[in-house]
Amino acid sequence: MKENYFKSTLRMSSHLLNRLGKLKILFLTFLLSCFSALTFVPASQAFYQQVISDDPPITEPNEEDYYQIRDVVVPDDIVLEVGGIALLPSGQLAVATRRGEIWTISNPAMENGSAPHFTKFAEGMYETLGLVYQDGSLYTSQRGELTRLTDTNGDGRADLYERVYAWPISGHYHEYSFGPAFLPNGNMVVTGNVAFGNPRWWEAESRVPWRGWSMIITPEGDMKPFSSGMRSPAGIAVNSRGEILYTENEGDWIGSGFLAHVEEGDFHGNPAGLRWADRPESPVDVRREDIVDSERPMYESAERVPGIKLPAVWIPHTLMGISTSDILEATDNSFGPYEGHYFIGDQGHALINRIVMEKVNGQYQGVVFPFRRGFASGVLRMEWGEDGAMYVGMTDRGWSSTGERGYGLQRLEWNGEVPFEMRNIEARPDGFEIEFTKPVDQERAANLAHYNVTNFTYMYRYDYGSPIIRQEEAPVRGLKISDDGLRVRIVVDNLREKYVHEVRLGEIHSEDGIPLLHNTGYYTLNYIPAGDALMDDELTAIIDPAQPRDVVSPATDLVQEESNAEEIREESDDLPVAKRVTELPESWVDGPDRTIRLGTKPGLQFDMETIEVNSGSKIRLEFINDDDMQHNVVIVQPGTADEVGEEAMLLGLQGPEMQYVPDNDNVLFYTAILRPGMSESIYFTAPDIPGEYTYVCTFPGHHIVMRGRLIVN
């Protein structure tokens, strides 16, 4: 409480310093100090609002203002590539590693400034990628089996290793196994990754039975296949209602990552596992020949093949991460006002998103919001601690991550201050209802120009992933603000079932003048609910249909400017103006002075850390993306890589068509975004001013680590 009040006092003092003379501010600061000593929080907040309620906040809020990331100190000789985390009844934390070890950690919260203590509980296993405590034992999924580990003599180390159930493996490196998660009846659910094959390296193959499936396993070791269509099901959870959820990653037949509700007999999209669907123990009715390659949306295939289960919530690729991982349910409000919400990890972008779901027509659908970025490595596993903090287990070996480290364990702690956020978005017959964590400034919230809705979907095809397709605007023509200011219901034209709807808000503030921490959510509208639409006389604000609309999002402006710039480039060979020239300029009669071939290395790296060129020289840069992720090369002015990279992350739905290159004067030259195995050459004249420039990948999140130095001599 004192910490939060102190922050408010600092904000107020800074505001007053801008508004008043030095003598006045000394007196006011003295008064605030008196209030602080009395911890008279309500009166001080009222005084703060009375003095400056009409002014905007000094600074934009940051995630770290509410949720702090702390390292859990790990001894140097322990390689903690986290594959699973479990909270023990003692308050200790158990951590499984990809190296086949399990460690128990005493004092993981580092209370009183003391270091945690690590004890090796088990070892000698093969890539443990899940961990759960149940009835005195730890359970983990190895590459080829579900294992139960027990400390029978109480010395803190497992002395009994029991195979619960073993499944076949072919030996392919990608045959990871995830879980388990316990069902209310004591049975467990595990999931199996597919292998990769031919003719393309990323094509999913189920080389042995039940790869690409979920399986239900009893404590006695009986197994039954449960659902199919999984490709890389890294996240598996059983929620507080006893329902199975899993997360999927982009790949062949998977246009983007998603969260799905798993029921017996479901088929989730990837056909590799259907190789085993005709076996008598299979509950899945879909067959491989039912799945047809096309560039049409997944929901159209589901209309033709009823056994296809659509995602409950799409997690838009690049916009919200690239490699979906763990699922952690908030069962109370001890981590913020998010009871019933799900925190979803992303390994590739080292972040956590937040998902809220509702059932419409008996099926789950819902919204995904950003939550917290900036973890030290790829987020693979999450678990609640005894004190309500979230433990985040990380790894990036073989799975590139934007984090600065290869692995580790961190704590995410809430300081008790509630951010101003969209807490939830729910579907309505005529649009959506947005719930906020705090009452809105009703004057700002009544401005229809602050609401922009766009919908889109993905292809269901054999190729790897999908671009956004069938994107359309969904104009907001009216809204109603609740009396308490916590909800705004928006009336939206062009709602489309089975489409993702981006809801992007403008300059909406809370009653106390705080901007939104995050202004965008992506709602998967599988069904438009039944019910009554709002009548015009119920609306707080409405668009006059006789008047032309003039509501344009900033991102759309950027696209138009970029489009105009491309037209200019096509009409001119003026190289200082053109930022992406992909054909040899006619004026270069002797060709380029130098050709540079730039590739990639695993771990979000270019294969050259430094490139030297002479000022004014004619350069052909050939970029070869031999990685398994999308990349570009953007050359920027000295010291501006972070600025350009952060702007690229904010491009939203316009990012792909802009090649994730923002309209920024610091951008000098760039290639297109290249998919794995592609290459592109660009031609440019090196800057006249010598110095150290930067080349960087601006695919969302990559700029943090993927960059090099362009030395101009």
MOCORKA-V178043 format. One record per backbone hydrogen bond with DSSP energy under -0.5 kcal/mol. CO is the residue of the C=O (numbers start at 1). NH is the residue of the N-H. If there is no record, write none. Layout:
BEGIN
co=CO nh=NH
co=CO nh=NH
END
This chain:
BEGIN
co=1 nh=5
co=2 nh=6
co=3 nh=7
co=4 nh=8
co=5 nh=9
co=6 nh=10
co=7 nh=11
co=8 nh=12
co=9 nh=13
co=10 nh=14
co=11 nh=15
co=12 nh=16
co=13 nh=17
co=14 nh=18
co=15 nh=19
co=16 nh=20
co=21 nh=25
co=22 nh=26
co=23 nh=27
co=24 nh=28
co=25 nh=29
co=26 nh=30
co=27 nh=31
co=28 nh=32
co=29 nh=33
co=30 nh=34
co=31 nh=35
co=32 nh=36
co=33 nh=37
co=34 nh=38
co=35 nh=39
co=35 nh=40
co=36 nh=39
co=39 nh=41
co=40 nh=44
co=41 nh=45
co=42 nh=46
co=43 nh=47
co=44 nh=48
co=45 nh=49
co=46 nh=50
co=47 nh=51
co=48 nh=52
co=49 nh=53
co=52 nh=55
co=62 nh=65
co=63 nh=66
co=63 nh=67
co=66 nh=415
co=68 nh=70
co=68 nh=413
co=70 nh=411
co=71 nh=73
co=75 nh=78
co=77 nh=79
co=78 nh=80
co=79 nh=81
co=80 nh=82
co=80 nh=408
co=81 nh=98
co=84 nh=96
co=86 nh=94
co=88 nh=91
co=92 nh=88
co=93 nh=105
co=94 nh=86
co=95 nh=103
co=96 nh=83
co=96 nh=84
co=97 nh=100
co=97 nh=128
co=98 nh=127
co=100 nh=125
co=101 nh=97
co=102 nh=121
co=102 nh=122
co=103 nh=95
co=104 nh=106
co=104 nh=119
co=105 nh=93
co=106 nh=117
co=107 nh=110
co=110 nh=113
co=111 nh=114
co=117 nh=106
co=119 nh=104
co=119 nh=121
co=121 nh=158
co=122 nh=102
co=125 nh=127
co=126 nh=143
co=127 nh=129
co=129 nh=179
co=132 nh=139
co=134 nh=137
co=136 nh=151
co=137 nh=134
co=138 nh=149
co=139 nh=132
co=140 nh=142
co=140 nh=147
co=141 nh=129
co=144 nh=167
co=145 nh=142
co=145 nh=147
co=146 nh=164
co=146 nh=165
co=147 nh=140
co=148 nh=162
co=149 nh=138
co=150 nh=152
co=150 nh=159
co=150 nh=160
co=160 nh=150
co=160 nh=162
co=162 nh=148
co=162 nh=164
co=165 nh=146
co=172 nh=175
co=174 nh=176
co=176 nh=193
co=178 nh=191
co=179 nh=141
co=181 nh=189
co=183 nh=186
co=187 nh=183
co=188 nh=217
co=189 nh=180
co=189 nh=181
co=190 nh=215
co=191 nh=178
co=192 nh=212
co=195 nh=205
co=200 nh=197
co=200 nh=203
co=203 nh=197
co=205 nh=195
co=205 nh=207
co=208 nh=211
co=210 nh=213
co=212 nh=230
co=213 nh=192
co=214 nh=226
co=214 nh=227
co=215 nh=190
co=215 nh=217
co=216 nh=224
co=217 nh=188
co=218 nh=221
co=222 nh=218
co=224 nh=216
co=226 nh=265
co=227 nh=214
co=228 nh=268
co=229 nh=270
co=231 nh=194
co=232 nh=234
co=234 nh=236
co=235 nh=247
co=237 nh=245
co=239 nh=242
co=243 nh=239
co=244 nh=262
co=245 nh=237
co=246 nh=260
co=247 nh=235
co=248 nh=258
co=251 nh=254
co=251 nh=465
co=253 nh=255
co=254 nh=251
co=255 nh=466
co=257 nh=315
co=258 nh=248
co=259 nh=312
co=259 nh=313
co=260 nh=246
co=261 nh=263
co=262 nh=244
co=263 nh=266
co=266 nh=228
co=267 nh=309
co=269 nh=271
co=270 nh=273
co=271 nh=274
co=272 nh=275
co=273 nh=276
co=274 nh=277
co=276 nh=279
co=279 nh=282
co=287 nh=290
co=288 nh=291
co=290 nh=292
co=296 nh=460
co=297 nh=300
co=297 nh=301
co=298 nh=302
co=299 nh=303
co=300 nh=304
co=301 nh=305
co=304 nh=306
co=305 nh=308
co=307 nh=267
co=308 nh=310
co=312 nh=366
co=313 nh=259
co=314 nh=316
co=315 nh=257
co=316 nh=320
co=317 nh=319
co=321 nh=318
co=321 nh=320
co=323 nh=347
co=326 nh=345
co=328 nh=343
co=329 nh=331
co=330 nh=340
co=333 nh=336
co=336 nh=335
co=336 nh=338
co=338 nh=341
co=341 nh=330
co=342 nh=344
co=342 nh=355
co=343 nh=328
co=344 nh=353
co=345 nh=325
co=346 nh=351
co=346 nh=379
co=348 nh=402
co=350 nh=375
co=351 nh=346
co=352 nh=371
co=352 nh=372
co=353 nh=344
co=354 nh=369
co=355 nh=342
co=356 nh=367
co=358 nh=360
co=358 nh=365
co=360 nh=363
co=363 nh=360
co=365 nh=358
co=366 nh=524
co=367 nh=356
co=368 nh=522
co=369 nh=354
co=372 nh=352
co=376 nh=405
co=378 nh=380
co=378 nh=395
co=381 nh=393
co=383 nh=391
co=385 nh=388
co=389 nh=385
co=389 nh=391
co=390 nh=412
co=391 nh=383
co=391 nh=393
co=392 nh=410
co=393 nh=380
co=393 nh=381
co=394 nh=82
co=394 nh=408
co=396 nh=399
co=406 nh=396
co=406 nh=397
co=408 nh=394
co=409 nh=72
co=410 nh=392
co=411 nh=70
co=411 nh=413
co=412 nh=390
co=413 nh=68
co=417 nh=419
co=419 nh=421
co=420 nh=517
co=421 nh=423
co=421 nh=437
co=424 nh=435
co=426 nh=433
co=428 nh=431
co=430 nh=492
co=431 nh=428
co=432 nh=490
co=433 nh=426
co=433 nh=435
co=434 nh=488
co=435 nh=423
co=435 nh=424
co=439 nh=511
co=440 nh=442
co=441 nh=445
co=442 nh=446
co=444 nh=447
co=446 nh=448
co=447 nh=450
co=448 nh=451
co=450 nh=506
co=452 nh=504
co=453 nh=474
co=454 nh=502
co=455 nh=472
co=456 nh=500
co=457 nh=469
co=458 nh=298
co=459 nh=461
co=460 nh=294
co=461 nh=253
co=463 nh=253
co=463 nh=465
co=467 nh=459
co=469 nh=457
co=472 nh=455
co=475 nh=477
co=475 nh=493
co=477 nh=543
co=478 nh=491
co=479 nh=540
co=479 nh=541
co=480 nh=489
co=482 nh=485
co=485 nh=440
co=486 nh=436
co=487 nh=482
co=488 nh=434
co=488 nh=490
co=489 nh=480
co=490 nh=432
co=490 nh=492
co=491 nh=477
co=491 nh=478
co=496 nh=499
co=499 nh=525
co=500 nh=456
co=500 nh=502
co=501 nh=503
co=501 nh=523
co=502 nh=454
co=502 nh=504
co=503 nh=521
co=504 nh=452
co=506 nh=508
co=508 nh=516
co=509 nh=441
co=510 nh=513
co=513 nh=57
co=514 nh=510
co=519 nh=505
co=520 nh=370
co=521 nh=503
co=521 nh=523
co=522 nh=368
co=522 nh=524
co=523 nh=501
co=523 nh=525
co=524 nh=366
co=524 nh=526
co=525 nh=498
co=525 nh=499
co=527 nh=529
co=535 nh=538
co=536 nh=539
co=541 nh=479
co=543 nh=545
co=544 nh=547
co=550 nh=552
co=553 nh=556
co=553 nh=557
co=554 nh=558
co=555 nh=559
co=556 nh=560
co=557 nh=561
co=558 nh=562
co=559 nh=563
co=560 nh=564
co=561 nh=565
co=562 nh=566
co=563 nh=567
co=564 nh=568
co=565 nh=569
co=566 nh=570
co=567 nh=571
co=568 nh=572
co=569 nh=572
co=573 nh=575
co=574 nh=577
co=574 nh=578
co=579 nh=670
co=580 nh=582
co=581 nh=683
co=585 nh=588
co=587 nh=589
co=588 nh=591
co=594 nh=620
co=596 nh=598
co=596 nh=622
co=598 nh=624
co=599 nh=607
co=601 nh=605
co=605 nh=601
co=609 nh=709
co=611 nh=711
co=613 nh=713
co=614 nh=617
co=617 nh=619
co=617 nh=686
co=618 nh=593
co=618 nh=594
co=619 nh=621
co=619 nh=684
co=620 nh=596
co=620 nh=622
co=621 nh=623
co=621 nh=682
co=622 nh=598
co=622 nh=624
co=623 nh=625
co=623 nh=680
co=624 nh=626
co=625 nh=677
co=631 nh=674
co=633 nh=671
co=634 nh=636
co=634 nh=696
co=635 nh=668
co=635 nh=669
co=636 nh=694
co=637 nh=640
co=640 nh=644
co=641 nh=645
co=642 nh=646
co=643 nh=647
co=644 nh=648
co=645 nh=649
co=646 nh=650
co=647 nh=650
co=648 nh=651
co=651 nh=654
co=652 nh=655
co=654 nh=658
co=655 nh=658
co=655 nh=660
co=656 nh=659
co=658 nh=661
co=660 nh=662
co=662 nh=664
co=664 nh=667
co=666 nh=637
co=666 nh=668
co=669 nh=635
co=674 nh=631
co=675 nh=678
co=678 nh=625
co=680 nh=623
co=682 nh=621
co=684 nh=619
co=684 nh=686
co=686 nh=616
co=687 nh=616
co=688 nh=690
co=691 nh=693
co=691 nh=712
co=693 nh=710
co=694 nh=636
co=695 nh=708
co=696 nh=634
co=696 nh=698
co=699 nh=702
co=701 nh=704
co=702 nh=705
co=702 nh=706
co=705 nh=707
co=706 nh=697
co=708 nh=695
co=709 nh=611
co=709 nh=711
co=710 nh=693
co=710 nh=712
co=711 nh=613
co=711 nh=713
co=712 nh=691
END
